[in-house]
Amino acid sequence: MKHRCPICKKPTDSATDADFPFCSDRCRLMDLGAWAAENYVVSEPIFDEEDLPEGDRRAPQEHGHDNDDTIH
């Protein structure tokens, strides 16, 4: 599969580039750093949750601790 590196735009190929879709380990790490620094964001919600039927809406999550090991 041919593609362009999302960081530097150099052509890449899944058959030859071990870091595909990146062209190098450097670009792969730059992308990871951008995620870690929260440089990538979703600019707006895909849909308004208020438009969903009431049964499909997510309940607000509480940040308290339970006695079990459930992750909230």
C-alpha positions, 0 to 999 in steps of 0.5 A, spaced: 500 500 500 502 506 498 501 512 502 504 519 504 507 520 511 502 524 515 508 528 518 513 530 513 509 527 506 514 523 504 512 517 499 511 511 503 510 503 502 507 498 506 511 493 503 518 496 504 517 501 510 517 498 517 514 504 520 508 505 515 504 509 514 510 513 517 517 514 513 521 513 519 521 512 526 523 519 527 516 521 524 512 516 528 515 518 534 513 525 532 506 523 531 506 520 538 508 526 541 503 530 538 498 525 541 501 525 548 501 533 547 494 533 545 495 537 539 490 533 535 483 534 537 476 533 534 474 540 533 466 539 534 462 533 536 459 528 530 452 529 532 449 532 538 447 527 543 441 531 545 438 529 538 439 521 540 433 518 543 433 518 551 434 511 551 441 511 547 444 517 551 450 516 556 448 517 563 453 523 566 459 519 569 461 520 576 468 520 578 467 517 585 470 510 587 466 504 588 468 498 592 469 493 586 474 494 580 470 497 575 473 502 571 468 508 569 
